């Protein structure tokens, strides 16, 4: 014989068992109190037992009700776990993840992580929003990206910032440039070389301007670009040198480019993952996010000399 109750009736019973109050339990499942009472009555009639003892002030479970509440709680917990598991499997078999990142992190972090992620989840499509630091912050805050990789965000109240690596700024130059023979370079020494700088709209430029306030760094850049990666292209073409984050540099075996540490002062930036505070990520995005954390420190350490 079929038992005439449904999942909503069980949810209502769990609510009143936890809260011991009909009004509060009804509010928790978004029902009026009369409608809530009808659900409990329906459940008791279907089971043929009394589950609750009601008084003017309090609701308590009967002996049968206590045993039934334990079994209902286990049943609903198992159902939640099953549904989350099914949703997670579906998301990782075929889905889409959007990552916002500053371009200077692509060569260092993003490519290696995406290789590993694709090997595990070949059917998940990954969209990369490569943009300036402020645009990355905005994309994550607006929900246009699941999460981001940035050196800004630690001070943003609505965002969580998980540090990954701290790196220093270096001079990028060609192997045949005089700077390439030095162990380190003072910021003031850049005045005697053609300098390629990034625009004031760049987050890296803001960071450098703040770190170098009061430090004599010589002339303004001969060339100016929006992104560090473009500046490196000009360096490779032999148009000058550029102060860039070490993370932006290609691998050490690059045929043309090398980097030399900048000193007096040493300027560093902290790169990390950002996501919206209190918002769980979809399963496929969470797995990619976790993979970045697992590779913390990257393939070349915290700062390339």
Secondary structure, DSSP 8 states (H G I E B T S, - for coil): ------HHHHHHHHHHHHH--HHHHHHHTT--HHHHHHHHHHHHHHHTS--EEE-SS-EEE-HHHHHHHHHHHHHHHHHHHHHHHHHHHHHHHSEEEEEEE-GGGIIIIIHHHHHHHHHH-TTEEEEEEE--HHHHHHHHHTTSSSEEEES--TT-TTEEEEEEEEEEEEEEEETTSGGGG-SEEEGGGGGGS-EEEE-TTSHHHHHHHHHTTT----S--SEEESSHHHHHHHHHTTS-EEEEEGGGS--TT-SSEEEEEEESS--EEEEEEEEETT----HHHHHHHHHHHHTTTTTT-S---
